[in-house]
Amino acid sequence: MWRSSARAACVVCQHLANGTYGVRGKSPLQKLHLVSRSIHHSRHPLSRFQRLPLRISTQPFSALNHLPLRSSKLLLVKHGSQPHRTFWLARVASRLLKLRYLVLGSAVGGGYTAKKTYDQWKEMVPDLTEYKWIIPDFIWELDEYVDFEKLTKALPDSEDLAKLLPDFDKIGESLRSLSGFLTPGSPGDTAFRATEQGCEAEKQYKKGLLGELILLQQQIQQHEEEEARRATDQLGPGSSQQKRKVSDKEKVDQLQEELLRTQLKYQRMLERLEKENKELRKIVLQKDDKGIHQRKLKKSLIDMYSEVLDTLSDYDASYNTHDHLPRVVVVGDQSAGKTSVLEMIAQARIFPRGSGEMMTRSPVKVTLSEGPHHVAMFKDSSREFDLTKEEDLAALRNEIEIRMRKSVSDGCTVSTETISLSVKGPGLQRMVLVDLPGVISTVTSGMAPDTKETIFSISKAYMQNPNAIILCIQDGSVDAERSIVTDMVSQMDPQGKRTIFVLTKVDLAEKNVASPSRIQQIIEGKLFPMKALGYFAVVTGKGNSCESIESIKEYEEEFFQNSKLLKNCMLKAHQVTTRNLSLAVSDCFWKMVRESVEQQADAFKATRFNLETEWKNNYPRLRELDRNELFEKAKNEILDEVISLSQVTPKHWEEILQKTLWDRVSTHVIENIYLPAAQTTNSGTFNTTVDIKLKQWTDKQLPNKAVEVAWETLQEEFARFMTEEKGQEHDDIFDKLKQAVKDESIKRHKWNERAEDSLRVIQHNALEDRSISDKQQWDAAIQFMEETLHSRLKDTESVIEDMVGPDWKKRWLYWVGRTKEQTIRNETKNELEKMIKCNEEHPAYLANDEVTTVRKNLEARGVAVDPCLIKDTWHQVYRRHFLKKALGHCNLCRRGFYYYQRHFVDSELECNDVVLFWRIQRMLGITANTLRQQLTNTEVRRLEKNVKEVLEDFAEDCEKKMKLLTGKRVQLAEDLKKVREIQEKLEVFIEALHQEEK
């Protein structure tokens, strides 16, 4: 009957459409049969493509419509001298004004105008012949798939059933927007509107069909209840009532079987539509993606929101504002299937997997959004992973695992550091999910002792956000009593206003659970002491990690089509499959975002006001510079100081180098060169000894010592410039940074290895020269020798004073005394001084018999002394004696330049020691000059280069900057910057959200 009604309705619709061509108005489709209305509805989204000419309404145009007839005025004829001429004019006017000519002319002009207008309007209609493939073939063969005659018996009334049909108006609007995009030459903004509206149209169309099935099921249940109640009321003795009861039961069973078959057919239709819609949207997005590089596009809403959350994750938690923006928090017991559910929603196997092993070691924030290509990208990386390629999937899983292990500190098992990942692809629902480590009940070997408490604290920190949506994952294959997460979720959300419960591994549960009603109790929320917004049952695979997403989807759909849980109405159609779950979670997420985002924006405004007030009160004369800006300022100051190092005068460099080098080598010159050579008996031996000693010193030690002195001098000058206070402009907040830059730059700097070889040759040539050219150089050498000897004599006397203790003046004035050892040394010193007075030309070393004589003399006075103590004391006593004698000889040589020029011929005065000190002084001057040239020409520039490299490395190391730039001022500026950035992004997001709603 339905099939014949549908065909009759088609004939009637075509007859009416052909008969009313060009007339405005609609056919009386309200009187047609239900199925005819569903197929030939004037606003059906698919009717526009197949029967486009029927919707073209034209209005006949005529000149009569625009130029209404006016009553013609008769010409007044005056009878006069020209009556014949006046009569002729009146006759012509009367013929021209006849009505039939006006009608005929109007008809011809109106027809031409109508045809021209129709052609212009027809050219404006898009050519949709290229997109006929969009319309599924089964639409025109619907009567072959559905047995409408049996359905009419089950349905109470066709008019009531018509109310259950989906709203085709909204579907028509969606398809019209898509057709507008596919029109050649359409602007790019139409494409974006089609992209944004396509998701809503798809959801509404799907919800309409699913809603139809749900209402049909509810109506059949009501019919069953009414039949059962009626049978109970009429129950009595007699076989007729029993037969009626049996027949009613058979009818109900038939209706249920027919409903299930219809439901499965509708499900296949929906799957086919979704697949075709997905391919269409992919083509749309790919076509739109070609113009991305040609014009600057606005970011999508979900990308804006994800950036806000990324900024909040880096923000200081002291103000407790970063936890009040919505996220979808995925929690569950370990190995409950959290990661698998998330992968099904993301439509890619993106997470590391392990059999019973903890794989999620830190929170992973996944931002899902729609895009032309299925790709993934980390927040801090520009690399795109193609999720359609197995190599990129393996690389992505490996990268996630590496990042998780890096985030875990030593001695810990899990980390609180969040890994941000964005996934784009066609058909993905827009939302932000956070995958948390699975809740465990026991700490096993290899885990940190506080692993269980740390996971609990991480989960509660995310769930206690009043705007977070809790996606509670429960393993359906294990006993419900073993669940840990349900108690924790019920504590965080006791009313269940933001919790969605998901039962995984339903296929295993159906096989293992003896009573299927137990699964029904879980889905209905009667078994767990927790409430939720919705309950879902999903299947995420057969347990094989190599399964693809498509195979898992097919297995899930096949399972629920054949499942007894769905056949026996224990589960409802909208409560199964991860597709329905993702739609529900996305709707709940955006609803929560719209309700809470403006409130959070106001909270950040208040926080910003408080921070700005605190800054004005504490630092009224300083700019608000965050850590990066302060680093740039310090970087410029350090580079200026390095440049200042190159502006040091050559004289200053040489004076410092010469003085430092002599301080470093003076001991060796006096002890190992001058003193041994002074023990010789004649000048020839003295000069020979000096030459040998100087040659050995130059070959082995002197160049190395000179380079060390130059490097230390450069460090000291660099440190002086870095640490020098600049009055009021000095900012002590940079001190730690400057010190770290100085240390690291010096550590990296290496002196040129060839410098020693060239310096050795220069020093050797300088020491070989013995010719003093003028009296001025002679006097300078004597002055240098006197200063050196006076300095050494002063040091020697200080050592002797420490050995023998204070003299009698200090003992009386400061009330100090000598120790026993000092007393012994004082007696030994006095005995040795007597020996020197007896022989002023005594050599530098004591003979053994002389040591014995001194010891016996001291023992005679009751002083027991060790021979080693005698020799040690003798070294200092003789040293002082020698230095005093050398100073006296130096005074005698002040006038010895005349004798020096004559090579001391016919003179008892010999001043070879003055020549030695002149050679040393000249070598120091030449060495200082050579080192100064190397410093200014090479080493300072290399040091400047090292400083720049260190600053660049520090600029990329956020942890280093946080350690070196600290203090309340820095932290306050950082908080101000973050709060402003978050507030600006929230305002941009709210504005975009309002525009999308409009």
Secondary structure, DSSP 8 states (H G I E B T S, - for coil): -HHHHHHHHHHHHHHHHHHTTT--S---GGGS-HHHHHHH-TT-TTHHHH-TGGG-------HHHHS------------SS-HHHHHHHHHHHHHHT-HHHHHHHHHHHHHHHHHHHHHHHHHHS---GGGGGGS-GGGTTHHHHS-HHHHHHHSS-HHHHHTTS--HHHHHHHHHHHHHHHSTT--HHHHHHHHHHHHHHHHHHHHHHHHHHHHHHHHHHHHHHHHHHHHHHT--SSHHHHHHHHHHHHHHHHHHHHHHHHHHHHHHHHHHHHHHHHHHHHHHHHHHHTTTTTS-----HHHHHHHHHHHHHTS-GGG--TT-S--EEEEEBTTSSHHHHHHHHHTS--S---SSS----S-EEEEEEE-SS-EEEETT----EETTSHHHHHHHHHHHHHHHHHHS-TT-S-----EEEEEEETT---EEEEE---B-SS--TTS-TTHHHHHHHHHHHHHTSTT-EEEEEEETTS-GGG-SHHHHHHHH-TT-TTEEEEEE-HHHHHHH-S-HHHHHHHHTT-SSS---SEEEE----SS-TT--HHHHHHHHHHHHHH-HHHHTTSS-GGGBSHHHHHHHHHHHHHHHHHHHHHHHHHHHHHHHHHHHHHHHHH-TTS----HHHHHHHHHHHHHHHHHHHTTS-HHHHHHHHHHHHHHHHHHHIIIIIIHHHHTSSSHHHHHHHHHHHHHHHHHHTHHHHHHHHHHHHHHHHHHHHHH---GGG--GGGHHHHHHHHHHHHHH----TTHHHHHHHHHHHHHH-----SHHHHHHHHHHHHHHHHHHHHHHHHHHHHHH---HHHHHHH-----HHHHHHHHHHHHHHHHHHH-TT--SS--HHHHHHHHHHHHHTT----HHHHHHHHHHHHHHHHHHHHHHHHHHGGG-HHHHHTTTTT-S---HHHHHHHHHHHHHHHHHHHHHHHIIIIIHHHHHHHHHHHHHHHHH-HHHHHHHS-SHHHHHHHHHHHHHHHHHHHHHHHHHHHHHH-
